[in-house]
């Protein structure tokens, strides 16, 4: 599903998004982090995503690194590894949109239609 919405933080811009099917109005951001301990989220996340709904999924690369999410704030996900070793991981960050209402995933179909 493709959509174009008003950019929540940049005047005169829009966001072109495509979505996965799911039971909520969510957005995701994914990538790889090498030798860093912060995932910098896109600037539009602050205006688009409810911060308390964010979940983070991490896949370590090369070795088990005991990576944890230390905190989420300042439009970043702050990570910590065991012994403060350099982080090398893939990440998937998902959050629920705050600019629109909750999605009703199931609806009864009118039998007469």
N, CA, C and O atoms as CSV, one atom per row, in Angstrom:
chain,resi,resn,atom,element,x,y,z
A,1,UNK,N,N,0.839,-1.159,0.000
A,1,UNK,CA,C,0.000,0.000,0.000
A,1,UNK,C,C,0.896,1.237,0.000
A,1,UNK,O,O,1.785,1.354,0.843
A,2,UNK,N,N,0.678,2.137,-0.913
A,2,UNK,CA,C,1.462,3.355,-1.022
A,2,UNK,C,C,0.610,4.534,-0.583
A,2,UNK,O,O,-0.579,4.607,-0.890
A,3,UNK,N,N,1.250,5.476,0.156
A,3,UNK,CA,C,0.509,6.652,0.590
A,3,UNK,C,C,1.425,7.868,0.581
A,3,UNK,O,O,2.646,7.748,0.683
A,4,UNK,N,N,0.823,9.013,0.459
A,4,UNK,CA,C,1.522,10.281,0.494
A,4,UNK,C,C,0.833,11.119,1.562
A,4,UNK,O,O,-0.364,11.390,1.466
A,5,UNK,N,N,1.596,11.537,2.593
A,5,UNK,CA,C,1.014,12.330,3.679
A,5,UNK,C,C,1.821,13.605,3.876
A,5,UNK,O,O,2.969,13.700,3.441
A,6,UNK,N,N,1.211,14.580,4.535
A,6,UNK,CA,C,1.889,15.834,4.859
A,6,UNK,C,C,3.041,15.543,5.810
A,6,UNK,O,O,2.881,14.799,6.778
A,7,UNK,N,N,4.200,16.131,5.535
A,7,UNK,CA,C,5.372,15.940,6.393
A,7,UNK,C,C,5.087,16.590,7.752
A,7,UNK,O,O,4.717,17.763,7.801
A,8,UNK,N,N,5.253,15.849,8.854
A,8,UNK,CA,C,4.885,16.389,10.155
A,8,UNK,C,C,5.851,17.416,10.737
A,8,UNK,O,O,5.489,18.120,11.680
A,9,UNK,N,N,7.081,17.524,10.201
A,9,UNK,CA,C,8.042,18.454,10.788
A,9,UNK,C,C,8.675,19.426,9.787
A,9,UNK,O,O,9.325,20.383,10.208
A,10,UNK,N,N,8.508,19.214,8.486
A,10,UNK,CA,C,9.094,20.116,7.491
A,10,UNK,C,C,7.990,20.774,6.674
A,10,UNK,O,O,7.271,20.102,5.933
A,11,UNK,N,N,7.862,22.069,6.810
A,11,UNK,CA,C,6.853,22.836,6.084
A,11,UNK,C,C,7.107,22.737,4.579
A,11,UNK,O,O,8.244,22.892,4.134
A,12,UNK,N,N,6.061,22.482,3.797
A,12,UNK,CA,C,6.174,22.418,2.349
A,12,UNK,C,C,6.660,21.084,1.805
A,12,UNK,O,O,6.938,20.968,0.611
A,13,UNK,N,N,6.766,20.066,2.672
A,13,UNK,CA,C,7.219,18.744,2.254
A,13,UNK,C,C,6.122,17.715,2.511
A,13,UNK,O,O,5.220,17.934,3.319
A,14,UNK,N,N,6.220,16.596,1.811
A,14,UNK,CA,C,5.341,15.458,2.066
A,14,UNK,C,C,6.210,14.221,2.272
A,14,UNK,O,O,7.399,14.221,1.954
A,15,UNK,N,N,5.601,13.173,2.806
A,15,UNK,CA,C,6.278,11.886,2.966
A,15,UNK,C,C,5.638,10.890,2.025
A,15,UNK,O,O,4.413,10.767,1.994
A,16,UNK,N,N,6.442,10.180,1.258
A,16,UNK,CA,C,5.966,9.098,0.411
A,16,UNK,C,C,6.302,7.800,1.121
A,16,UNK,O,O,7.474,7.456,1.274
A,17,UNK,N,N,5.287,7.086,1.549
A,17,UNK,CA,C,5.482,5.873,2.325
A,17,UNK,C,C,4.775,4.700,1.672
A,17,UNK,O,O,3.823,4.877,0.911
A,18,UNK,N,N,5.245,3.513,1.972
A,18,UNK,CA,C,4.565,2.284,1.591
A,18,UNK,C,C,4.443,1.471,2.861
A,18,UNK,O,O,5.301,1.568,3.739
A,19,UNK,N,N,3.404,0.678,2.977
A,19,UNK,CA,C,3.172,0.013,4.246
A,19,UNK,C,C,3.023,-1.487,4.147
A,19,UNK,O,O,2.590,-2.039,3.136
A,20,UNK,N,N,3.404,-2.129,5.253
A,20,UNK,CA,C,3.137,-3.546,5.434
A,20,UNK,C,C,1.748,-3.688,6.033
A,20,UNK,O,O,1.271,-2.775,6.707
A,21,UNK,N,N,1.106,-4.792,5.802
A,21,UNK,CA,C,-0.221,-5.013,6.377
A,21,UNK,C,C,-0.088,-5.478,7.818
A,21,UNK,O,O,0.708,-6.369,8.112
A,22,UNK,N,N,-0.855,-4.886,8.709
A,22,UNK,CA,C,-0.838,-5.257,10.120
A,22,UNK,C,C,-2.030,-4.659,10.836
A,22,UNK,O,O,-2.749,-3.846,10.255
A,23,UNK,N,N,-2.262,-5.046,12.101
A,23,UNK,CA,C,-3.438,-4.602,12.831
A,23,UNK,C,C,-3.288,-3.245,13.511
A,23,UNK,O,O,-4.055,-2.938,14.424
A,24,UNK,N,N,-2.329,-2.428,13.097
A,24,UNK,CA,C,-2.171,-1.089,13.653
A,24,UNK,C,C,-1.611,-0.165,12.587
A,24,UNK,O,O,-1.078,-0.619,11.575
A,25,UNK,N,N,-1.734,1.123,12.818
A,25,UNK,CA,C,-1.138,2.114,11.922
A,25,UNK,C,C,0.292,2.353,12.397
A,25,UNK,O,O,0.542,3.226,13.228
A,26,UNK,N,N,1.212,1.582,11.873
A,26,UNK,CA,C,2.596,1.625,12.330
A,26,UNK,C,C,3.530,2.016,11.194
A,26,UNK,O,O,3.197,1.896,10.015
A,27,UNK,N,N,4.706,2.485,11.585
A,27,UNK,CA,C,5.783,2.759,10.640
A,27,UNK,C,C,7.031,2.036,11.147
A,27,UNK,O,O,7.137,1.715,12.330
A,28,UNK,N,N,7.962,1.788,10.247
A,28,UNK,CA,C,9.182,1.109,10.663
A,28,UNK,C,C,10.384,1.808,10.061
A,28,UNK,O,O,10.277,2.550,9.084
A,29,UNK,N,N,11.520,1.553,10.665
A,29,UNK,CA,C,12.804,2.060,10.199
A,29,UNK,C,C,13.816,0.957,10.467
A,29,UNK,O,O,13.867,0.427,11.577
A,30,UNK,N,N,14.619,0.602,9.473
A,30,UNK,CA,C,15.547,-0.507,9.662
A,30,UNK,C,C,16.886,-0.187,9.016
A,30,UNK,O,O,16.988,0.700,8.168
A,31,UNK,N,N,17.910,-0.926,9.433
A,31,UNK,CA,C,19.227,-0.707,8.865
A,31,UNK,C,C,20.279,-1.492,9.625
A,31,UNK,O,O,19.972,-2.468,10.310
A,32,UNK,N,N,21.516,-1.059,9.497
A,32,UNK,CA,C,22.633,-1.711,10.188
A,32,UNK,C,C,23.437,-0.637,10.921
A,32,UNK,O,O,23.653,0.463,10.414
A,33,UNK,N,N,23.864,-0.986,12.105
A,33,UNK,CA,C,24.668,-0.105,12.937
A,33,UNK,C,C,26.031,-0.748,13.125
A,33,UNK,O,O,26.119,-1.893,13.568
A,34,UNK,N,N,27.104,-0.020,12.792
A,34,UNK,CA,C,28.464,-0.545,12.937
A,34,UNK,C,C,29.287,0.453,13.756
A,34,UNK,O,O,29.411,1.622,13.391
A,35,UNK,N,N,29.848,-0.032,14.871
A,35,UNK,CA,C,30.717,0.769,15.748
A,35,UNK,C,C,30.063,2.057,16.230
A,35,UNK,O,O,30.722,3.088,16.364
A,36,UNK,N,N,28.775,1.989,16.486
A,36,UNK,CA,C,28.037,3.116,17.055
A,36,UNK,C,C,27.105,2.566,18.121
A,36,UNK,O,O,26.854,1.361,18.163
A,37,UNK,N,N,26.589,3.432,18.982
A,37,UNK,CA,C,25.652,2.971,19.994
A,37,UNK,C,C,24.346,3.749,19.976
A,37,UNK,O,O,23.591,3.724,20.948
A,38,UNK,N,N,24.075,4.441,18.873
A,38,UNK,CA,C,22.815,5.165,18.724
A,38,UNK,C,C,22.211,4.907,17.352
A,38,UNK,O,O,22.899,4.979,16.333
A,39,UNK,N,N,20.937,4.609,17.339
A,39,UNK,CA,C,20.175,4.553,16.089
A,39,UNK,C,C,19.504,5.905,15.961
A,39,UNK,O,O,18.619,6.236,16.750
A,40,UNK,N,N,19.917,6.695,14.970
A,40,UNK,CA,C,19.318,8.013,14.756
A,40,UNK,C,C,18.078,7.830,13.887
A,40,UNK,O,O,18.173,7.418,12.731
A,41,UNK,N,N,16.925,8.139,14.453
A,41,UNK,CA,C,15.668,7.977,13.737
A,41,UNK,C,C,15.466,9.144,12.776
A,41,UNK,O,O,16.009,10.226,13.000
A,42,UNK,N,N,14.693,8.940,11.710
A,42,UNK,CA,C,14.445,10.024,10.752
A,42,UNK,C,C,13.800,11.225,11.450
A,42,UNK,O,O,13.067,11.056,12.425
A,43,UNK,N,N,14.071,12.428,10.956
A,43,UNK,CA,C,13.563,13.635,11.605
A,43,UNK,C,C,12.036,13.661,11.712
A,43,UNK,O,O,11.498,14.283,12.627
A,44,UNK,N,N,11.339,13.004,10.802
A,44,UNK,CA,C,9.877,13.042,10.839
A,44,UNK,C,C,9.281,12.153,11.931
A,44,UNK,O,O,8.089,12.266,12.215
A,45,UNK,N,N,10.075,11.267,12.555
A,45,UNK,CA,C,9.532,10.369,13.584
A,45,UNK,C,C,8.958,11.128,14.762
A,45,UNK,O,O,7.940,10.713,15.317
A,46,UNK,N,N,9.584,12.235,15.163
A,46,UNK,CA,C,9.096,12.978,16.326
A,46,UNK,C,C,7.662,13.446,16.133
A,46,UNK,O,O,6.883,13.450,17.086
A,47,UNK,N,N,7.303,13.837,14.922
A,47,UNK,CA,C,5.950,14.306,14.654
A,47,UNK,C,C,4.997,13.216,14.231
A,47,UNK,O,O,3.787,13.442,14.186
A,48,UNK,N,N,5.506,12.035,13.919
A,48,UNK,CA,C,4.683,10.975,13.353
A,48,UNK,C,C,4.433,9.803,14.300
A,48,UNK,O,O,3.375,9.178,14.230
A,49,UNK,N,N,5.390,9.487,15.191
A,49,UNK,CA,C,5.341,8.260,15.986
A,49,UNK,C,C,5.183,8.572,17.473
A,49,UNK,O,O,5.859,9.449,18.010
A,50,UNK,N,N,4.288,7.846,18.126
A,50,UNK,CA,C,4.132,7.928,19.578
A,50,UNK,C,C,5.338,7.240,20.215
A,50,UNK,O,O,5.506,6.028,20.082
A,51,UNK,N,N,6.180,8.017,20.911
A,51,UNK,CA,C,7.445,7.496,21.431
A,51,UNK,C,C,7.258,6.298,22.362
A,51,UNK,O,O,8.090,5.391,22.366
A,52,UNK,N,N,6.187,6.279,23.146
A,52,UNK,CA,C,5.976,5.174,24.083
A,52,UNK,C,C,5.575,3.872,23.388
A,52,UNK,O,O,5.538,2.820,24.025
A,53,UNK,N,N,5.276,3.931,22.090
A,53,UNK,CA,C,4.885,2.716,21.353
A,53,UNK,C,C,6.057,2.056,20.635
A,53,UNK,O,O,5.880,1.006,20.017
A,54,UNK,N,N,7.225,2.635,20.699
A,54,UNK,CA,C,8.373,2.149,19.924
A,54,UNK,C,C,8.884,0.820,20.466
A,54,UNK,O,O,9.072,0.654,21.672
A,55,UNK,N,N,9.105,-0.126,19.547
A,55,UNK,CA,C,9.791,-1.371,19.888
A,55,UNK,C,C,10.999,-1.508,18.968
A,55,UNK,O,O,10.984,-1.062,17.821
A,56,UNK,N,N,12.047,-2.138,19.501
A,56,UNK,CA,C,13.313,-2.250,18.785
A,56,UNK,C,C,13.717,-3.716,18.746
A,56,UNK,O,O,13.707,-4.398,19.771
A,57,UNK,N,N,14.072,-4.196,17.564
A,57,UNK,CA,C,14.519,-5.569,17.372
A,57,UNK,C,C,15.942,-5.522,16.835
A,57,UNK,O,O,16.219,-4.871,15.827
A,58,UNK,N,N,16.845,-6.224,17.526
A,58,UNK,CA,C,18.265,-6.185,17.180
A,58,UNK,C,C,18.769,-7.576,16.821
A,58,UNK,O,O,18.419,-8.558,17.476
A,59,UNK,N,N,19.590,-7.656,15.780
A,59,UNK,CA,C,20.239,-8.899,15.387
A,59,UNK,C,C,21.741,-8.657,15.356
A,59,UNK,O,O,22.237,-8.013,14.431
A,60,UNK,N,N,22.482,-9.162,16.352
A,60,UNK,CA,C,23.931,-8.971,16.376
A,60,UNK,C,C,24.600,-9.639,15.171
A,60,UNK,O,O,24.136,-10.672,14.689
A,61,UNK,N,N,25.686,-9.044,14.696
A,61,UNK,CA,C,26.456,-9.580,13.576
A,61,UNK,C,C,27.819,-10.029,14.096
A,61,UNK,O,O,28.495,-9.279,14.799
A,62,UNK,N,N,28.221,-11.244,13.752
A,62,UNK,CA,C,29.561,-11.724,14.046
A,62,UNK,C,C,29.710,-12.459,15.358
A,62,UNK,O,O,30.380,-13.490,15.410
A,63,UNK,N,N,29.105,-11.959,16.420
A,63,UNK,CA,C,29.223,-12.579,17.737
A,63,UNK,C,C,28.108,-12.058,18.626
A,63,UNK,O,O,27.535,-10.998,18.375
A,64,UNK,N,N,27.811,-12.823,19.672
A,64,UNK,CA,C,26.826,-12.358,20.640
A,64,UNK,C,C,27.411,-11.162,21.382
A,64,UNK,O,O,28.519,-11.248,21.910
A,65,UNK,N,N,26.684,-10.048,21.430
A,65,UNK,CA,C,27.220,-8.813,21.992
A,65,UNK,C,C,26.466,-8.338,23.239
A,65,UNK,O,O,26.820,-7.307,23.812
A,66,UNK,N,N,25.448,-9.062,23.662
A,66,UNK,CA,C,24.657,-8.657,24.830
A,66,UNK,C,C,24.191,-7.206,24.687
A,66,UNK,O,O,24.387,-6.393,25.590
A,67,UNK,N,N,23.576,-6.891,23.552
A,67,UNK,CA,C,23.126,-5.524,23.280
A,67,UNK,C,C,21.766,-5.300,23.928
A,67,UNK,O,O,20.871,-6.139,23.823
A,68,UNK,N,N,21.620,-4.158,24.600
A,68,UNK,CA,C,20.327,-3.778,25.166
A,68,UNK,C,C,19.957,-2.380,24.680
A,68,UNK,O,O,20.812,-1.588,24.284
A,69,UNK,N,N,18.660,-2.105,24.724
A,69,UNK,CA,C,18.189,-0.747,24.494
A,69,UNK,C,C,18.278,-0.045,25.842
A,69,UNK,O,O,17.541,-0.375,26.771
A,70,UNK,N,N,19.170,0.910,25.943
A,70,UNK,CA,C,19.374,1.629,27.198
A,70,UNK,C,C,18.249,2.626,27.428
A,70,UNK,O,O,17.719,2.732,28.534
A,71,UNK,N,N,17.887,3.359,26.376
A,71,UNK,CA,C,16.759,4.289,26.458
A,71,UNK,C,C,16.405,4.764,25.049
A,71,UNK,O,O,17.182,4.621,24.105
A,72,UNK,N,N,15.210,5.330,24.944
A,72,UNK,CA,C,14.752,5.942,23.700
A,72,UNK,C,C,14.434,7.385,24.028
A,72,UNK,O,O,13.637,7.660,24.925
A,73,UNK,N,N,15.046,8.301,23.316
A,73,UNK,CA,C,14.812,9.723,23.546
A,73,UNK,C,C,15.605,10.558,22.578
A,73,UNK,O,O,16.545,10.071,21.949
A,74,UNK,N,N,15.229,11.824,22.456
A,74,UNK,CA,C,15.926,12.744,21.553
A,74,UNK,C,C,15.925,12.232,20.119
A,74,UNK,O,O,16.866,12.480,19.366
A,75,UNK,N,N,14.870,11.519,19.742
A,75,UNK,CA,C,14.719,10.945,18.407
A,75,UNK,C,C,15.832,9.947,18.073
A,75,UNK,O,O,16.250,9.815,16.923
A,76,UNK,N,N,16.303,9.244,19.120
A,76,UNK,CA,C,17.348,8.237,18.964
A,76,UNK,C,C,17.018,7.034,19.841
A,76,UNK,O,O,16.307,7.143,20.840
A,77,UNK,N,N,17.555,5.887,19.439
A,77,UNK,CA,C,17.540,4.689,20.273
A,77,UNK,C,C,18.971,4.520,20.766
A,77,UNK,O,O,19.892,4.334,19.972
A,78,UNK,N,N,19.149,4.584,22.077
A,78,UNK,CA,C,20.474,4.485,22.685
A,78,UNK,C,C,20.712,3.038,23.101
A,78,UNK,O,O,19.930,2.471,23.865
A,79,UNK,N,N,21.793,2.438,22.599
A,79,UNK,CA,C,22.112,1.040,22.860
A,79,UNK,C,C,23.321,0.932,23.786
A,79,UNK,O,O,24.122,1.858,23.909
A,80,UNK,N,N,23.425,-0.221,24.428
A,80,UNK,CA,C,24.597,-0.520,25.247
A,80,UNK,C,C,24.947,-1.983,25.057
A,80,UNK,O,O,24.068,-2.845,25.022
A,81,UNK,N,N,26.234,-2.257,24.934
A,81,UNK,CA,C,26.691,-3.639,24.790
A,81,UNK,C,C,27.495,-4.037,26.021
A,81,UNK,O,O,27.994,-3.184,26.755
A,82,UNK,N,N,27.612,-5.329,26.233
A,82,UNK,CA,C,28.384,-5.861,27.360
A,82,UNK,C,C,29.827,-5.385,27.263
A,82,UNK,O,O,30.470,-5.545,26.226
A,83,UNK,N,N,30.331,-4.803,28.337
A,83,UNK,CA,C,31.712,-4.320,28.329
A,83,UNK,C,C,31.935,-3.144,27.398
A,83,UNK,O,O,33.075,-2.818,27.065
A,84,UNK,N,N,30.847,-2.505,26.976
A,84,UNK,CA,C,30.911,-1.385,26.028
A,84,UNK,C,C,31.679,-1.730,24.757
A,84,UNK,O,O,32.349,-0.880,24.172
A,85,UNK,N,N,31.571,-2.999,24.335
A,85,UNK,CA,C,32.176,-3.424,23.066
A,85,UNK,C,C,31.503,-2.695,21.912
A,85,UNK,O,O,30.345,-2.295,22.035
A,86,UNK,N,N,32.206,-2.510,20.783
A,86,UNK,CA,C,31.573,-1.880,19.620
A,86,UNK,C,C,30.359,-2.686,19.153
A,86,UNK,O,O,30.417,-3.913,19.067
A,87,UNK,N,N,29.280,-1.999,18.856
A,87,UNK,CA,C,28.047,-2.642,18.410
A,87,UNK,C,C,28.102,-2.844,16.906
A,87,UNK,O,O,28.466,-1.933,16.162
A,88,UNK,N,N,27.737,-4.047,16.459
A,88,UNK,CA,C,27.550,-4.358,15.040
A,88,UNK,C,C,26.265,-5.163,14.968
A,88,UNK,O,O,26.238,-6.333,15.351
A,89,UNK,N,N,25.191,-4.533,14.473
A,89,UNK,CA,C,23.906,-5.234,14.445
A,89,UNK,C,C,22.993,-4.660,13.369
A,89,UNK,O,O,23.145,-3.523,12.922
A,90,UNK,N,N,22.041,-5.497,12.974
A,90,UNK,CA,C,20.918,-5.034,12.169
A,90,UNK,C,C,19.829,-4.621,13.138
A,90,UNK,O,O,19.700,-5.197,14.218
A,91,UNK,N,N,19.038,-3.617,12.753
A,91,UNK,CA,C,17.956,-3.162,13.626
A,91,UNK,C,C,16.663,-2.970,12.849
A,91,UNK,O,O,16.657,-2.686,11.651
A,92,UNK,N,N,15.580,-3.135,13.578
A,92,UNK,CA,C,14.239,-2.856,13.076
A,92,UNK,C,C,13.520,-2.114,14.188
A,92,UNK,O,O,13.326,-2.654,15.277
A,93,UNK,N,N,13.126,-0.884,13.918
A,93,UNK,CA,C,12.426,-0.050,14.887
A,93,UNK,C,C,11.009,0.148,14.366
A,93,UNK,O,O,10.813,0.546,13.218
A,94,UNK,N,N,10.020,-0.131,15.214
A,94,UNK,CA,C,8.617,-0.015,14.827
A,94,UNK,C,C,7.907,0.868,15.835
A,94,UNK,O,O,8.132,0.747,17.039
A,95,UNK,N,N,7.057,1.752,15.352
A,95,UNK,CA,C,6.279,2.612,16.231
A,95,UNK,C,C,4.910,2.889,15.649
A,95,UNK,O,O,4.722,2.845,14.433
A,96,UNK,N,N,3.957,3.172,16.515
A,96,UNK,CA,C,2.584,3.448,16.086
A,96,UNK,C,C,2.420,4.937,15.790
A,96,UNK,O,O,2.894,5.789,16.541
A,97,UNK,N,N,1.746,5.232,14.693
A,97,UNK,CA,C,1.523,6.617,14.292
A,97,UNK,C,C,0.635,7.333,15.305
A,97,UNK,O,O,-0.333,6.764,15.810
A,98,UNK,N,N,0.978,8.589,15.594
A,98,UNK,CA,C,0.184,9.370,16.526
A,98,UNK,C,C,-0.667,10.428,15.827
A,98,UNK,O,O,-1.459,11.113,16.473
A,99,UNK,N,N,-0.507,10.561,14.524
A,99,UNK,CA,C,-1.236,11.596,13.792
A,99,UNK,C,C,-2.600,11.135,13.295
A,99,UNK,O,O,-3.371,11.937,12.768
A,100,UNK,N,N,-2.904,9.845,13.459
A,100,UNK,CA,C,-4.213,9.313,13.061
A,100,UNK,C,C,-4.718,8.379,14.153
A,100,UNK,O,O,-3.948,7.943,15.010
A,101,UNK,N,N,-5.998,8.077,14.121
A,101,UNK,CA,C,-6.598,7.230,15.146
A,101,UNK,C,C,-6.199,5.767,15.028
A,101,UNK,O,O,-5.539,5.352,14.075
A,102,UNK,N,N,-6.621,5.001,16.026
A,102,UNK,CA,C,-6.361,3.562,16.028
A,102,UNK,C,C,-7.064,2.884,14.858
A,102,UNK,O,O,-8.134,3.314,14.428
A,103,UNK,N,N,-6.456,1.834,14.356
A,103,UNK,CA,C,-7.003,1.055,13.258
A,103,UNK,C,C,-7.904,-0.042,13.805
A,103,UNK,O,O,-7.506,-0.785,14.702
A,104,UNK,N,N,-9.104,-0.148,13.273
A,104,UNK,CA,C,-9.984,-1.261,13.620
A,104,UNK,C,C,-9.690,-2.366,12.610
A,104,UNK,O,O,-10.091,-2.280,11.449
A,105,UNK,N,N,-8.988,-3.403,13.058
A,105,UNK,CA,C,-8.482,-4.427,12.146
A,105,UNK,C,C,-9.586,-5.326,11.590
A,105,UNK,O,O,-9.488,-5.779,10.450
A,106,UNK,N,N,-10.620,-5.588,12.364
A,106,UNK,CA,C,-11.678,-6.494,11.906
A,106,UNK,C,C,-13.005,-5.751,11.815
A,106,UNK,O,O,-13.401,-5.026,12.727
A,107,UNK,N,N,-13.671,-5.954,10.695
A,107,UNK,CA,C,-15.000,-5.354,10.477
A,107,UNK,C,C,-15.910,-6.424,9.906
A,107,UNK,O,O,-15.491,-7.247,9.093
A,108,UNK,N,N,-17.150,-6.401,10.338
A,108,UNK,CA,C,-18.124,-7.343,9.795
A,108,UNK,C,C,-18.591,-6.867,8.438
A,108,UNK,O,O,-18.869,-5.683,8.245
A,109,UNK,N,N,-18.678,-7.796,7.494
A,109,UNK,CA,C,-19.120,-7.492,6.133
A,109,UNK,C,C,-20.634,-7.538,6.095
A,109,UNK,O,O,-21.261,-8.461,6.616
A,110,UNK,N,N,-21.220,-6.505,5.456
A,110,UNK,CA,C,-22.673,-6.462,5.294
A,110,UNK,C,C,-23.094,-7.567,4.340
A,110,UNK,O,O,-22.656,-7.591,3.189
A,111,UNK,N,N,-23.946,-8.494,4.806
A,111,UNK,CA,C,-24.365,-9.640,3.995
A,111,UNK,C,C,-25.163,-9.255,2.767
A,111,UNK,O,O,-25.198,-10.007,1.793
A,112,UNK,N,N,-25.808,-8.089,2.794
A,112,UNK,CA,C,-26.650,-7.665,1.665
A,112,UNK,C,C,-25.847,-6.994,0.553
A,112,UNK,O,O,-26.406,-6.666,-0.493
A,113,UNK,N,N,-24.570,-6.789,0.757
A,113,UNK,CA,C,-23.756,-6.090,-0.255
A,113,UNK,C,C,-23.241,-7.050,-1.300
A,113,UNK,O,O,-22.541,-6.638,-2.225
